């Protein structure tokens, strides 16, 4: 895949790159706060670190590499489709492209690589969760053919 004439690939975050990943994740979470409800901010980086350490094989954490440089990351997983657990669903947990790389096709190319992988794996469907107020992200996923299927409602107890 290419974006703006640059080759794009997905490459797993190596153990020695974890701190660099968590630094980029912190940038993403700070940006995400603008789309969160005031009483339910984005989780802190440490919550992600704890969750990823508790389930190291559950998620796939990959760099988006454009022209040989890190341009963002993709966190995904494949899970059984409850209650039809013989079916599998590919899920995008988090998708981030650094601000200076946006609108150049890097995210689109990376997701297309992931979609090809999901087709080869034989998943029955793929999904990506997006915060409702994050209109740019909703548009991004819609341009890739994703359709809104459900609305999750939330409130303080």
C-alpha positions as CSV (number, residue, x, y, z in Angstrom):
1,X,0.0,0.0,0.0
2,X,1.1,3.6,-0.6
3,X,0.0,7.0,0.7
4,X,1.2,10.1,-1.0
5,X,3.7,8.1,-2.9
6,X,5.2,6.6,0.3
7,X,5.0,2.9,1.0
8,X,2.9,2.1,4.1
9,X,3.2,-1.0,6.2
10,X,2.0,-2.2,9.6
11,X,4.8,-3.5,11.9
12,X,4.4,-4.9,15.4
13,X,5.6,-2.7,18.2
14,X,8.8,-4.5,19.5
15,X,9.3,-5.0,23.2
16,X,12.1,-2.3,23.1
17,X,9.7,0.2,21.5
18,X,7.1,0.0,24.2
19,X,8.0,3.3,25.8
20,X,7.9,5.1,22.5
21,X,4.5,3.5,21.9
22,X,3.2,4.7,25.2
23,X,4.4,8.2,24.6
24,X,2.5,8.3,21.3
25,X,-0.5,6.7,23.1
26,X,-0.4,9.6,25.6
27,X,-0.6,12.1,22.7
28,X,-3.5,10.2,21.3
29,X,-5.4,10.1,24.6
30,X,-4.8,13.8,25.3
31,X,-6.3,14.6,21.9
32,X,-9.2,12.1,22.5
33,X,-10.2,14.0,25.6
34,X,-11.8,16.7,23.4
35,X,-14.4,14.1,22.3
36,X,-15.1,12.5,25.7
37,X,-17.9,13.4,28.0
38,X,-16.7,15.8,30.7
39,X,-17.4,13.3,33.5
40,X,-15.9,10.4,31.6
41,X,-12.4,11.3,30.3
42,X,-10.1,9.0,28.3
43,X,-8.3,6.5,30.5
44,X,-4.8,7.3,31.5
45,X,-1.9,5.7,29.7
46,X,-1.2,3.6,32.8
47,X,-4.6,1.9,32.5
48,X,-3.6,0.8,29.0
49,X,-0.2,-0.4,30.2
50,X,-1.9,-2.5,32.9
51,X,-4.5,-3.9,30.5
52,X,-1.9,-4.8,27.9
53,X,0.4,-6.4,30.4
54,X,-2.5,-8.4,31.8
55,X,-3.4,-9.8,28.4
56,X,-0.3,-9.6,26.3
57,X,-1.6,-11.9,23.5
58,X,-5.0,-10.4,23.3
59,X,-4.3,-7.4,21.2
60,X,-2.0,-6.7,18.3
61,X,-0.2,-3.4,18.6
62,X,1.4,-2.2,15.4
63,X,3.1,0.9,14.1
64,X,1.8,2.6,11.0
65,X,5.0,3.0,9.0
66,X,5.0,5.5,6.1
67,X,8.2,5.9,4.1
68,X,10.2,4.1,6.8
69,X,9.0,6.4,9.6
70,X,6.5,5.9,12.4
71,X,3.3,7.7,11.5
72,X,0.8,6.3,14.0
73,X,-0.4,3.1,15.5
74,X,-3.2,0.5,15.3
75,X,-4.4,-1.7,18.2
76,X,-6.6,-4.6,17.0
77,X,-7.8,-8.0,18.1
78,X,-9.8,-10.9,16.8
79,X,-12.5,-12.1,19.2
80,X,-15.4,-14.7,19.1
81,X,-18.8,-13.2,18.1
82,X,-20.9,-13.8,21.2
83,X,-23.2,-15.8,21.3
84,X,-22.2,-17.3,17.9
85,X,-18.6,-18.1,19.1
86,X,-17.7,-20.1,16.0
87,X,-17.7,-16.8,14.2
88,X,-14.8,-14.3,14.7
89,X,-14.9,-10.5,14.6
90,X,-11.9,-8.3,13.8
91,X,-11.9,-5.2,16.1
92,X,-10.0,-2.0,15.8
93,X,-9.5,-0.9,19.4
94,X,-7.5,2.2,18.8
95,X,-6.4,3.9,15.6
96,X,-4.1,7.0,15.6
97,X,-2.3,8.9,12.9
98,X,0.0,11.7,14.0
99,X,-1.4,15.1,13.2
100,X,1.3,16.0,10.7
101,X,0.5,12.8,8.7
102,X,-3.3,13.1,8.6
103,X,-5.2,13.5,5.3
104,X,-2.3,12.0,3.4
105,X,-3.8,8.5,3.2
106,X,-1.6,6.8,5.8
107,X,-4.5,5.7,8.0
108,X,-6.5,4.6,5.1
109,X,-3.6,2.5,3.7
110,X,-2.9,1.0,7.1
111,X,-6.5,0.0,7.7
112,X,-6.7,-1.5,4.2
113,X,-3.7,-3.7,5.0
114,X,-5.4,-4.7,8.2
115,X,-8.7,-5.4,6.3
116,X,-6.8,-7.7,3.8
117,X,-5.4,-9.6,6.8
118,X,-8.8,-10.0,8.3
119,X,-10.2,-11.3,5.0
120,X,-7.3,-13.8,4.8
121,X,-8.0,-14.8,8.5
122,X,-11.7,-15.5,7.6
123,X,-13.4,-13.2,10.1
124,X,-17.1,-12.8,9.6
125,X,-17.1,-9.0,10.1
126,X,-14.9,-6.1,11.3
127,X,-15.8,-3.2,13.5
128,X,-14.3,0.0,14.9
129,X,-15.6,1.9,17.9
130,X,-15.7,5.7,17.5
131,X,-16.7,8.3,20.1
132,X,-19.8,10.0,18.8
133,X,-18.4,13.5,19.1
134,X,-15.3,12.6,17.1
135,X,-16.8,13.6,13.8
136,X,-13.4,13.4,11.9
137,X,-13.0,9.8,13.0
138,X,-16.6,8.9,12.1
139,X,-16.0,10.3,8.6
140,X,-12.7,8.4,8.3
141,X,-14.4,5.1,9.0
142,X,-17.4,5.8,6.8
143,X,-15.1,6.6,3.8
144,X,-13.6,3.1,4.4
145,X,-17.1,1.6,4.0
146,X,-17.9,1.2,7.7
147,X,-21.5,1.9,8.7
148,X,-22.9,2.9,12.1
149,X,-24.7,-0.2,13.5
150,X,-25.3,0.7,17.1
151,X,-25.3,3.6,19.4
152,X,-24.0,3.1,22.9
153,X,-25.6,5.4,25.5
154,X,-24.0,6.3,28.7
155,X,-24.7,8.4,31.8
156,X,-23.4,8.8,35.4
157,X,-25.1,6.5,37.8
